[in-house]
Amino acid sequence: MRRLLAVLLMSLSVAAHAGNTFRVGNSVLTVGDSAARVMQLMGQPDYKEPVESDFGGFRGERWQYMRDNGHVVTITILSGRIYDIQDRTR
């Protein structure tokens, strides 16, 4: 019973980690990579918007990329590093 629970918990942690990656050709972007790495793999974003703190100050940016397959990839950059990656259909 304990082994089953351990396997279940490990599979859930792998699934959660896989949600924070994005494949670009033969490379993979992951949370924690630098903004320079995003620019190297994906180029200039199609749209940028500021991310504000709770007090209205600048905290980072959200970069949006339109992909050929009808997806919009949104990468949140905080302190020069990838904080979040979202891949959604239009």
Secondary structure as UniProt FT lines:
FT   HELIX           2..18
FT   TURN            19..20
FT   STRAND          21..24
FT   TURN            25..26
FT   STRAND          27..30
FT   TURN            31..32
FT   HELIX           35..42
FT   STRAND          47..52
FT   TURN            54..55
FT   STRAND          58..66
FT   TURN            68..69
FT   STRAND          71..78
FT   TURN            79..80
FT   STRAND          81..89
//
